Amino acid sequence: MLTRRDWLAGLGLHNLAGILPAATAADWPQFRGPGRDGISRETGLLRRWPAKGPRVLWTVPVAQGYAGAAIVAGRVYHHDYDEAASDWRVHCRQLTTGKEIWRFTERRSIRPNHGITRTVPAVDGRYVFSLDPKCVFHCIDARTGKELWRKNLVTDYKSAIPPWYNGQCPLVERDRVVIATGGAAIMAAFDKATGKEIWRTPNPGRLLLSHASVTTALMGGVRQYIYGTLNGPLGVSASDGKLLWEFPRKFNVAVAPSPVAVDGERVFMTASYDAGSVMVRVRPAGGVFRAEPVFDMKKNEWNSEVHTPIVHGGHLFAVGKKKRGLFTCLAFDGRTVWDSDGKASFELGSFMLADNMFFVLEGKTGILRLIEANTTQYKELAQAQVLGGHDVWAPMALSAGKLVLRDMSRMVCIDVRGA
């Protein structure tokens, strides 16, 4: 599996600190973390928790939704909405205390539609990139909270706002930020400082914007951005935005998980609404890339409804739906190695990997479970009632031993490293 470091090394950029001067390996700068893979590089985390659970450092109220946090240089960035004032907000807070440093506010009428907020900003230390529920793409000064530039996908790209609003999170790179646009383009890359379009991928098939987020891969020796729509997965050249390959495969209603490159030639894609999952082999042949099916899992086999699987130890890990809510370890041939049946059910809860342990939220209860990352059995290490209520689906963020997570009404920061 290609890591963020491999990706940058392939560009001849070995010094991560020189690329992202305000970010460190301990940061969680965007959706699914520093490697866009759901994996934290932190170590030394607690493998057992106190009887009352990890220490709560701070709690703040938030509007209904699923907007998780990004963390860079001791600052927490997240989206929110003030229903009384009809204000869309981007907050910047201190990681240690939760105290607000600044907020960006814009008057915007957004009615609840299975929640309001959904996405995670992308932060590089200088800029905060936010794609709001109605598909307006904002670049904000990370120091002051002042907006620097914006793109409106509806007016600028003739895109359609997805059902239940936008769910895509921007991808921040060394010299650019990348998003899928829908409408006039499949995808576009922008200069981070100016918003000038670097390239766009034409969209002759008029593929609709999905809820999935763009991610990175090295396929057939070529650096690519991969993305998933209702029509299946596809890959775009990172250098010029050229569409390199696509695999026609029907998905139903909505696509939230991002396609995952499990190695240098295979891509796994899954989604909700009884869509099942597919593994595709992508290879260069005769100067072009060709995508062919490896296996296709139907609706009664296995799929992940909301969250993107994590690749670890030559396996895929995710909360699946063959029997809804089971945390599952899958082999790359689609075979279930183990699941949490009879031990725990997570509904649509989120998960992440850190220090060889999975942090997994129960979507109906807000209980956080700590599970050993192994490929032989389900082994729970700890559990705690951290959140509450229903629809606890938002992605988590981890930095400096502090885990930031939320339910439908509050955001909480807990200490998972201890003294």
Secondary structure, DSSP 8 states (H G I E B T S, - for coil): ---HHHHHHHTT---HHHHSTT--TT-B-STTTTTTSSEE------SS--TT-SEEEEEEE--SB---EEEETTEEEEEEEETTTTEEEEEEEETTT--EEEEEEEE-----SS-SB----EE-SSEEEEE-TTSEEEEEETTT--EEEEEEHHHHS-----TTS-----EE-SSEEEEEEETTEEEEEEETTT--EEEEEE-TT-----S---EEEEETTEEEEEEEETTEEEEEETTT--EEEE------S---S--EE-SSSEEEEE-STT--EEEEEEEEETTEEEEEEEEEE-TTT---SSS--EEETTEEEEEETTTTTEEEEEETTS-EEEE-TTT---TT--EEEETTEEEEE-TTT-EEEEEE--SS---EEEEEE---SS------EEETTEEEEE-SSEEEEEESS--
